[in-house]
Amino acid sequence: MPIADMLQWLTPSPPLLICLVLVIALVESLALVGLLVPGVVLVTTAASLAGHQDIDLAWLIGAAFIGAVLGDGISFSLGFKHREQVTQRWPLSQHPEWLGRGARFFERYGIWSVFIGRFVGPVRPIIPLVAGMMRMPPRTFIWANVTSATLWAPAYILPGYLLGRTWQHHLDIPPGLENALLILAAIIVVLAVIFSWGRQQATRHGRLYRAIAGSIRRVPLLRRPWLAMSQTGDVPLASLLLLVIALGSLSGWTLLVITHHGPLEMDLFIQQLSSQLQSDLVYLVGNIFARIGDTLGIIALTLPWAAWMLVSKRWEVLLHWCGAFTGVALLNIAGKGLFGRARPDTPDYLMGSFSYPSAHTSTAVVLVGLTAAFVAAEMPRQKRFWIYWIALTLALPMALSRLVVGVHWFSDLVGGALLGLVVCALTLLHWQQQPRPPMRPCPWLLLSVASLVLISARVGFLPPV
């Protein structure tokens, strides 16, 4: 199926979009589930598509209103009728602090908590459940639920709808390509949610960890190695799974790339998309991120931190960082030499260099991935989710900058990202073999400013490498 036809087929029809808005609003308001779903992003995306298709605004707002009322109503009913069972079920059994946060909010604002909580992200999916558990009168809850949804629905729908009605004119996007952008954005969001949620489930308190541990203990051949790894603390299941998934994906993706003569159809399509979205501003931003992610940029970013590790005698941390960067550099050199894939365009400073895998992408993934892992280890378990989202936000523009400057195919970026994840997993597995002392105290503000100064000098004064 041609890509254009596939995108047209994937674009939701108006009735389906209206139903989709209703479901997103319901799930986003549903007890606890809303904490795991990026509802704002999904509602804005669906409303934007609807605006582009000129769907009647009243239908969209009505769908969002009904979904929001139903979501809060179901949550209230669960708390009102099944108070004890709810607190003993996942995820509340693993995150009692969520319930405590909602209870404090409810005690502070009383009957207004349901109205106010609708617009406060961290407590929005919790408050209706807490209201039911605290035996708020159903009539009072219905009043607060309906009135807050009346304001919430247009507030969430209108910005996305307006964007959908105006993006074709203001952004000058060629017809048909906006659907590709939305699909790519949706894929990135879904992958990020799966990765962050999956990593949480692979920790000692996650369901996946407990399920695998229970299964392994019933197999005599695997029980002893598992117990041996457990003696020093948690089995690094998240890192093991990351290694297995990333290595398998890298192997399969590399086979796909090297057995295909020339660029993939996906590469040609995304190259066309990139060229049609090209502008002076986009090229300037792409060049900035490309310089941040090259060899000199990585040195500028990491030099202050490496100096601090030397001065504070954090030898093990420094050796693991050096090993990760050296390993990914050697693997990139070996991969480029082995596969010899030509670049879409080869500027003078890259003459003689091949395309697959993308060294920029793999190095950026190692940098932000290991940073996220080390920072997350120093943070409370319930807040680690955000660290990996921030890491993705930082790595993505450095990878995509290679498309903007035209020196890589999209499949090069995918291969580079998977290679970086393999190196991250190997490094973390070695690091997690035994308990390590915390890295605090760390003058993170001073070191961050020093890195910012160095990277600014690198971007402003030194040529690309």
N, C-alpha and C positions, 0 to 999 in steps of 0.2 A: 504494500500500500504506500503510495507517495506520501511524503511528510506533510504536504499541505492538506491532503485529504484526511490524513490521520488526525491532524490538529482540528480540522473542522468536525470530525467525528467525536473527538474528545470534548469539544465545547458543549457545555450543558444547554439543553433547551430551556426556554422561559419557564414552563411549569416545573421542570426539574430544579432550576435555580431557586425558584420560590420555595420549594420543598427543602432545598439544601439550606437556605437561610433559616428556615424554621428549625431544622435539626441542629444546626450549629448553635443557634440561640438557646435551644433546649439543653444541649450538652454543656454549653459554656456556663449555664446557670445551675446545672445539676450538682448535687452534693458531692464534693471531693473530686469528681471527674473533671470539673472545670479547672482545677488546679493543674491538671496534666495536659490540658488542651489549649493551644494558642488561639483562643477565641477571637480576640481583636483582629489578628492577622487574617483568620479565615473569614470572618464576617466582612471585613473590608474588601478582601479579594472577591468574594461572591457578589457583594454590592457593586463593586467596580465592573464586573462582567455584566451584571444586570443593567447598569447604567449605559454600558456600551451597546447593549441590545435594545435600549429604549423600552425596557419593561416598565409598566406602570408603577410609579413610586409607592402608591397606596398599598398595592399588593405586597411589596417587600416589607414595608413598615408593619403591615398587619401580620405577616408571617413571623417577623422578629418579635413582635409583641406577644403573639400566641406562644411561641417557643419559650420566651422568657418567663411568662406566667406559668406554663406547664412545668418548666424546670424547677423553679422555686417551689411550686406547689408539691411536686413529688418529693423534693428534699424536706419540706416541712412535714409532710405525711410520714416519711421514714423516721424522722426524729420523734414525732408525736406518738406513733404506734409501736415503734421497734427500738426504743431508746437503748436498752441493754445490748441487744444483738448488734446494733450499729457500732458501738464502741469496741466490740470484740472482733470486728471484721477488719480485714485489710482495706484501706491503708491506715485507718485510725488506730489500729492495734500497734502499728509501727511508728505512727506519728501523732502521739497524744498532744504534742505542742500545737497542732493545728486546731484542735478542739479548744484548748486553753486560750488561744488567741481569739477565737470566735466568741468564747464565753465572756472574756474581758470586754470585748467590743459591745456585746449585747448588754452587759451590766452597765456600761457607761452611757449608752444612748437609749436603752429601753425599747419602746415600741418603734422609735425612729430608726433603730439599727437596721431593720429590714429595708427601709426606704434608702437610707444612706449607704448601706452595705452593697447595694446593687451597683454602685459606681466606684467602689473601692476594691481594686484587684485582689489583694492578698486574702481578703475575708469574704469575697462575693459568694463563692460556692459553699461556704461554711455557715454563714449567718442563718439562712432558712432552716438548716438542719438543727442548729443550736436553738432557734426560736421554738421549734417543735419539741425539742428535748426539755426546754424550760417551761413548756405548757403555756405558750402565748395563746390567748383566745383565737380560735380559727377565724372569727369574723374580723378581728383586728388585723390578723395576718393577711387576709384576702384584700382588705383595703390598702395596706401598705404595698402588697405585691402588685396589684393592678395599677395603682398610681405611679409607682416607681418604674414599672415596665412601659407605661405610657410616655415617660420622658426618655427612658433608656433606648427604646427602639429607634426613634429618629436620630438620637445623638450618635448612635453607632452606625446606622445605615447611610445617613446623608453624606458624610465625607467620602466614603468609597463610591457611592453613586455619582457624586459630583466629579470625582476623578475619572470614572468611566465615561461620563458624558463629554469630558473636555480633553482627555489625553491625546486623542487622535490629532486635534488641532494644535495644541501647545507643544507636544513632544515630537510631532511630525513623524510618527511611527508608520511605516508602510503597512497597507492593509494585510491582515492575517498574521503579522508578526507579534502583535500584542498577546495573542493566545499562547504563542511559544514562550514568551517572557513569563506569563503567569504560570504555565505548566512547570517551567524550570524553577521558578520561585517556590511553587508548591512542593516540588520534589526535594528541594533543599530543606524546607521547613520540616517535612515528614521525616527525612533522614536524621535531622538534628534531634527531633523528638524521640525517634526510635533509639538513637545512640545514647542520649542522655538518660532516658528511662531504662534502657537495657543495662547501662552501667550501674544505675542505682539498684536494679534487681540482682546484679551479680555481686554485690557486696554481702557481707556476712548476715545482714538483717533483711536481705531481699528474698523474695519467694523463689526466684530462680536458683539462688545459691543453696537454699535449704532443700529444694527438690533434687538438685544434682548431688548434694552431699548425702541425702538419704538414699539415692539410687546407688551411689558408689559404695557406700558402707555395706550394701547387700551383696556386692560382688567381691568374693575373696581375693581375686587377682588384683583388684584396684584398691582394696581397703588399705593395705599396708603403705603404698606410696602416698595416698591421701593423708593418712595419719602422720606420716613422716613430714609432709609439707606443713601440716597443721600445728606441729610442735612449736614453731616460731611465731605463731599468730594466725591470722586469716590466710587461707589459701588464696593466692592472687587470681581468683577466677575471672575477674573482669579483664585482666591483662592476658590471661590464657585465651579467653574467647576472642579478644581483639586480635591476637596473633593468628589464631586459626582462621578467623573470618577474613582478615586483611590479606594474609598470605595466599589463601585459596582464591580470593577475588583477584589479587594481583596476578596470579598464575593464569587464571582464566582470561582476564582482560588482555594480558600480554600475548597469549596465544591468538586471541581475536585480532589484535593489531598486526602481528607479524605475519599472519596467514592471509591477510587482506592486502591485495596489491594497491598501493597508494593510500590516500586518506580514506577514512570511513565516510559513508553517506552522512552520518551525524556530524562529522568534522566539517564537511563542505557546507551543510546547512547552517551550522553555528558560525562558521566563518562569514557566510553571506549575511547572517543576522548581525554580526559584529560590525561588518563594513557599512551596513545600512543605518546603524545607530551611531556611527562615528561622527564626532564633532571635535572642534579644537579643545573644548573643555574636557571632553571624555579622554582625548589623547593625552592631554596634560596630566590629568589625574592618573591615568594608566602608567605614564612614564614615572611619576612620583612613586607609585607603589612598586613598580618594577625595580627601581633603584633601591627602595627599602629592602626588597627581598633578595638582592644579589649578594655576592660575596662580601663586598665592602659594607653593604647595609647591615648584614647579619653581624659582622665584626663590630660595627658601630653600636648596634643594639646590645650586644652581649659583653662588650669590653668592660664597662663599669662593674657589672655583676661578677665577671671572672676575677677582676682585681679584688673585689670584696671577699670572694671565696678564698683567694690566696692569702689576703691579710688576716682573715678570721680563721684560717687553717681548716676550711671545710673541704678537705682533700677529696673525700669520697664523692661529694656532689659534683665538684669540678671535673673529676675523672669520668663520671658518668656522662656529663654534658659533652666533654671532649670526645669520648667514645662514640656518642650518638652522632655528633656532627661529622666526625671522621668516617664513621661507618656509612652514613647516607651519602657523603661525597664520593667514597670509593665505589659504592653500588651504582651511583649515577654515572660515573666514568665508565664502569664496566658495562652497564646497560646501553649507554649511547654507542660505545665502541662495538658491542656485540650485535645490536639491531641495526645500526647505521641508517636510521630513518631520517629522510630529508626534512628540513623545516619548510613552512610555507613561504617564508622570506628570511634571508640570511644577511643581516647587516655586516659591515666590515669587522666590527668588534667580536662577532660570533663566527667569523669565517673558519671553517674546518670543524665546527661543532655540530653535533646531530641533535635530533629533536626528542626522541623518546628514551627515558621518561623525562618529565620536566623537573630539572634540578631546583628551580625557584620554588615550585610547589612542594616538592618533597622536603626541602629544607625549611620552608615556612611551616609546614605541618609538624615537623620535629620541634621547631622552636616553640610554637604556641601550644602544641600538644603536651610536651614535657612540662612547660611552664604551668599549664592548667593542672596537670596531675600533681605537681609538687605543691602548688598553691592550695589545691583542693584537700590534700592530705593534712594541711594545717587548719582547715576550716571545719565548722560543725557539719555533720553529715547532711542535714536537710538543706544546706545552702550550696552544696557542691554543684547542683544542677546548673546554676547560673554561670559558673566558671567555664564550663564547656561550651555554653552558648557564646560567651564572650570570645573564647578561643576560635570558634567557627567564624564569628564576625570579623576577626582580625586576619585569619588565614585566607578567607575567600577573596577579598580584593587583591591580595598579593598574587594569588593564583590566576585570577581573571585578567590581571594586568598583562599577562603574556599573550592573551588573545587580542587585547587592545593594541599592543605594539606589533602584533602580527608575526611573532617568531615561534609560535607553537600551535599545534592542532589541539582541539578540545580533548581528544583521547590521550594526548600527552599529559594533560593536567590530571586526568583521572588516574593514570598510571603513577604519576608522581605522588599524588595524595595517598594512594594505597601503599606505595613504597615507604612514605613517611610514617604511616600508621604501623607498618611492620617494624620499623626501627624503634618507634616509640614503645611498642609492646615488648620488644626484646630488652630494651633499656630498663623498662619498669619491672620486668620479671627478674632481672639481675638485681635491681635495687631492692626489691621486696623479698629477697631471699632471707633476710634477717631484719630484726627491728632496727630502726635508725633514729637517732636523736632528732628532735625538731630543729628547724632552721631558724626559728626565732631566737633572739631578736634580730631583725634585719632592717637596715635603714632604707626601706623600699622607696620612700618619697625622694630622698637624695639621689639614689641610684636611678630612679625613673627620670628625674630631671637631667641627670648626666647623659643617659641614653638618648633623651629627646634632643639635647644640644648636639651630640655627635651625629645623630641621624639627620638632623637639619643641615649640618655642615656637609655631610656626605651627599645629600640630595641637591644642595645648592651649588656645590663647587667642584665635585668630582664627576668624571664621565662614567657612563655605564660600563659594566664589565660582564 
